[in-house]
Amino acid sequence: MSQHSLDPELSGFIHNLRATLPYLEEFDQQTFVICLSGDLLEVQNSRVIEDLALLQQVGIRIVLVHGAESQIRKLLEKQGFDYKTEDGIFVAEGTYMPLIEQAVSSANWKLMTRLRSCARQLKPFTGHFLLAEKKTFSSNFNTHFSGNVCGIDIETLRQATVDSELPIIPPFSLGEKGRLWILDPHQVAFEVATRLRAKKLIVLDTLPLPDFGKTYSSEMTTDIISQWLKQEPDLPLSQRLQLTTMTEACVRGVERCHLLDGRIEGALLAEVLTPKGAGVMITNSSYKRIRPARLNDLQSIMEILSSPWQHSVLVSRTSEYIERQIDNYMVYCVDEDVVGCCEIIQYADGSAAEIASLAVDKSYRNQGIGSELIKEASKQIRSRDYKLVFALSTAVSHIFTQGGFKEISPEELPEKKRKNFDFQESIVYGRNLD
C-alpha cells in the first residue's frame, strides 16, 4: 500500500462522512420531533438512543416524545388485566391507573437514564409540557383517563431546544383540577411537531415497514399515501394510525415525516443523513428538485462529470471553470444529495443558448432525471427570449429527441460556437423556442 493512501475501510468512512455534510448544513438548528415507541425501549442492544444523542450533539434541535405501550401491557398482563384499545388508541381505564402511571414513569426514567449515559454534555429533561382533556370513545368503557392534547407550552419547548437541551415528553399530561390524562404518543408528536413547525417528524417503532409493492416507492406525497391507505383495508390499526398522523402533519406544515423500524441498526442515521434512507418518507411535495447550483456543490458536480462512464460524451471541465461558471449550472437534488447537473451557456448575440455538461450519477440513471434537467433548462432559456436551444452529443441521444429536439446542421448555431468547435464527431440537437 502506498504511504500516501489510506486503508480502504477508513477511506470509505471518510467518504461517507463527507457525504453527510450537506445534510448537517441543511439541518443545523432545525427542529426534529422524534416519536419513540415504548416497545423499542425494550429492544435489547438497540443503539437508537446513541444515534439520537449524536444528532442532537451535531446541532439538530430534538424534541423527543415516547410511548409506553410495552411497559403498560406487561404490567396489566402480570395482574391479569386486558390491554384495551379502540381504533389503535389505548384505553386507560380508571381501575388500572396506578399500574399505568407506574409503567409510563418507568419508560420515562429508562429513556432519561440511557440518554444521560450517552454523553456528558447532553441535557435531557422531562416534565408536564402539555394540557389535556378527556377523550371520547364510541364504545361504552367504564371510567377512563385517556385524553386528547388541548394545549402545549410551546415557548418552554422552543427555548429548551435553543439552549441545546433535549426535552422528553411522556404520554401523559395534566388537565383541569390537576387530573392526569394518558395520551396517545402519536397524537402528542403530531401536535408538538405542527405547533413547533418542525422540519421533520420521525416515528420509530418495532413493526416491519409496510410493503408498498412495485407500484409505490418508499418516498410518497400525502396524496399518494392517502390513496394507498384506501387500498389497504387490512393494514394493522397501529400502523394506519401512524401513517395517517404523519400525512396530516405534512398537510399541516411539517416538511417531511418518516416512519422507521427502529430495530434496524443505524436506520435513524441512514434516513436523516443519506439520500436513499432506510424507511418510509412522506412529504407534501416532492423531495426531488432542481435548483441553481451553489459553490458548495462544486465537489459533487466534479464527481459526477469525472465519472469514467461520462468521459466519452462530455467535454472536460476543470474545477476552476465550473467555479467561474457556477451561476450557469443547475443541479438535480434527491433530498440534499446532488445527483445530476447541467450547464446553460448563453451566446452574446442573443440568438441561442446551449445545454452542456448534462450528466447524472450512475446510481440514478434511467429515472428521468436527465429529461427533467433538459426540460427545466429549456424553460429558463425560453424565459430569457432565446429562439434556439441546442446541445451536442457524440452519439444518438434519445434523451434529447424525446424532449422535442431534432438533429440540426451546425450552420444553424451561433458563429462563436461554429468557430471554436470541431463538429466532425458530434451530433447537433436543436429545438426552436418560438
Secondary structure, 3 states (H helix, E strand, C coil): CCCCCCCHHHHHHHHHHHHCHHHHHHHCCCEEEEEECHHHHCCCCCCHHHHHHHHHHCCCEEEEEECCHHHHHHHHHHCCCCCCEECCEECCEHHHHHHHHHHHHHHHHHHHHHHHHHCCCCCEEECCCEEEEECCCCCCCCCECEEEEEEECHHHHHHHHHCCCEEEECCEEECHHHCEEECCHHHHHHHHHHHHCCCEEEEEECCCCCCCCCCCCCEEEHHHHHHHHHCCCCCCHHHHHHHHHHHHHHHCCCCEEEEEECCCCCHHHHHHHCCCCCCEEEECCCCEEEEECCHHHHHHHHHHHCCHHHCCCCCCCCHHHHHHCHHHEEEEEECCEEEEEEEEEECCCCCEEEEEEEEECHHHCCCCHHHHHHHHHHHHHHHCCCCEEEEEECCCCHHHHCCCCEECCHHHCCHHHHHCCCCCCCEEEEEECC
